Amino acid sequence: MIGLRIALLTAVAVLAPPITLVAQQEPPVERGDRVRVTVPSMSPEVLDGTLLELSERLCVLRVEDRFVPLTLPLDSVKKLELHRGQKSKAGLGAGLGFLTGAVVGGVLGSYWGQESCGWMEIPCIKKPEATALGAIGFGLAGAGIGALIGSRITVDRWEEVTLQRVRVGILLQRSSELTVSATLRL
């Protein structure tokens, strides 16, 4: 049984074309991408620039306030982030506007609501209903105003790129040799 397994494994190794399996993906960053790197040993710690080169050993950036490109050993880079565009703060503005409007509307509604309608025969709104209507009405108005204001405020979106700390390579050759290599970067 063991001999059959060895024979089968040998046949696959001899007949299979040479392949390389690498336990990592290529970094999703390319030359010319806007990146942000965190380097604790530098001042400032966080640098924003254009990526000129990224290899297993070096990260080369064009930083706005520097005349020459900045070459960093990849071992010194603790975090690498890729710029993914901008996003607005419309959702946050809508939420804050709704809360503010609801509080103001609830207070005003409870003040304007009447306990009794008096001698007039017109429908009146009691305090609990007036409070709820005021909170909902002013809350919705505040959400709209907050969304408009928030949509004018934009912030950068950054996605962290995994820096490969461990690299494993396996090479299977026609001569039935199996080559394994490992690199550990701390």
C-alpha positions in Angstrom: 0.0 0.0 0.0 2.8 2.4 0.9 4.7 1.5 -2.2 1.6 2.3 -4.4 1.4 5.7 -2.8 5.1 6.4 -3.3 4.8 5.3 -7.0 1.7 7.5 -7.6 3.4 10.5 -6.0 6.5 10.0 -8.0 4.5 9.7 -11.2 2.7 12.9 -10.5 6.0 14.7 -9.7 7.7 13.5 -12.8 4.8 14.1 -15.2 3.5 17.3 -13.8 4.9 20.5 -15.4 7.0 22.7 -13.1 4.7 24.9 -11.0 5.3 27.5 -8.3 2.9 28.0 -5.4 3.4 31.0 -3.3 1.5 31.5 -0.1 0.9 35.2 -0.6 -0.9 37.6 -3.0 0.7 40.4 -4.9 0.2 43.7 -3.0 -2.9 45.5 -4.4 -0.8 48.7 -4.7 0.9 49.8 -7.9 3.3 52.4 -8.9 1.6 55.8 -8.9 -1.0 55.0 -6.2 -1.5 57.4 -3.3 -0.4 55.7 -0.1 0.0 56.5 3.6 2.8 54.8 5.5 3.3 54.7 9.3 7.0 54.7 10.3 7.4 55.0 14.1 11.1 55.8 13.9 10.5 58.9 11.8 9.0 62.3 12.5 6.3 62.7 11.4 5.3 59.1 11.9 2.6 59.1 9.2 3.7 60.0 5.6 1.3 60.6 2.7 2.7 60.3 -0.8 2.8 58.7 -4.2 4.2 55.2 -4.4 7.2 55.0 -6.7 8.4 51.5 -5.8 7.4 48.6 -3.5 9.7 45.6 -3.2 10.4 43.0 -0.6 13.0 45.3 0.9 12.1 48.9 0.0 9.3 51.3 -0.2 10.0 54.4 -2.2 7.6 57.4 -2.0 7.3 60.8 -3.5 6.3 63.0 -0.6 4.8 66.4 -1.3 7.1 68.5 0.9 10.4 66.7 -0.1 12.4 67.4 -3.2 13.9 63.9 -3.6 12.0 60.6 -3.2 12.0 59.0 0.2 13.4 55.5 0.4 12.3 53.5 3.4 13.4 50.0 4.4 10.2 47.9 4.4 11.2 46.6 7.8 10.7 50.1 9.2 7.1 50.4 7.8 4.6 49.3 10.3 1.5 50.1 8.3 0.8 50.7 4.6 -2.6 52.1 3.5 -4.0 52.6 0.0 -6.1 55.7 -0.8 -9.6 54.5 -1.9 -11.1 57.9 -2.7 -13.3 60.1 -0.6 -16.6 59.7 1.2 -19.0 62.3 2.5 -20.3 62.7 6.0 -24.0 62.8 4.8 -25.1 59.9 6.9 -23.4 61.2 10.1 -24.9 64.7 9.4 -28.4 63.2 8.9 -28.1 61.2 12.2 -26.9 64.2 14.2 -29.5 66.5 12.5 -32.3 64.0 13.3 -31.3 63.7 17.0 -31.0 67.5 17.4 -34.3 68.1 15.6 -36.1 65.4 17.6 -35.0 66.9 20.9 -35.9 70.4 20.0 -39.2 69.3 18.4 -40.1 67.1 21.4 -39.5 70.0 23.8 -41.5 72.5 21.7 -44.3 69.9 21.1 -44.7 69.3 24.9 -44.8 73.0 25.5 -47.4 73.7 22.8 -49.6 70.6 23.6 -52.7 71.3 25.6 -54.1 69.4 28.5 -57.6 70.3 27.6 -59.3 71.8 24.6 -61.4 74.2 26.6 -64.8 75.4 25.5 -64.0 75.2 21.7 -65.2 72.2 19.8 -62.2 71.9 17.5 -59.8 68.9 17.7 -56.9 69.5 19.9 -53.6 67.7 20.4 -52.8 66.5 23.8 -49.3 66.7 25.3 -48.0 63.2 24.5 -49.2 63.4 20.8 -47.8 66.9 20.5 -44.4 65.8 21.9 -44.3 62.8 19.5 -45.3 64.9 16.4 -42.9 67.6 17.3 -40.0 65.2 17.7 -40.8 63.3 14.5 -41.4 66.5 12.4 -38.4 68.4 13.6 -36.3 65.3 13.6 -37.0 64.6 9.9 -36.4 68.3 9.1 -33.1 68.2 11.0 -32.1 64.9 9.2 -32.5 66.6 5.9 -30.6 69.7 6.8 -27.9 67.5 8.5 -27.6 65.4 5.3 -27.2 68.5 3.2 -24.4 69.9 5.4 -22.7 66.5 5.8 -22.7 65.9 2.0 -20.5 69.0 1.7 -17.9 67.5 4.1 -15.6 64.8 2.6 -12.9 62.7 4.2 -10.3 60.4 2.6 -10.9 56.6 2.7 -7.9 54.4 3.4 -7.6 50.7 3.1 -4.8 48.9 5.0 -2.5 46.8 2.8 -1.2 43.7 4.5 2.6 43.7 4.6 3.8 40.2 4.1 5.6 39.1 7.2 6.0 35.4 6.1 6.6 34.3 2.6 6.6 30.6 1.7 7.5 29.3 -1.7 7.1 25.7 -3.1 8.7 24.6 -6.3 7.9 21.2 -7.8 10.3 20.2 -10.6 10.3 17.4 -13.2 13.3 15.8 -11.6 11.1 14.9 -8.6 12.7 17.5 -6.4 10.6 19.6 -4.1 12.1 22.9 -3.1 10.7 24.8 -0.1 11.8 28.2 0.9 10.5 30.5 3.7 11.2 34.1 4.6 10.2 35.6 7.9 10.2 39.4 8.3 9.6 40.7 11.8 
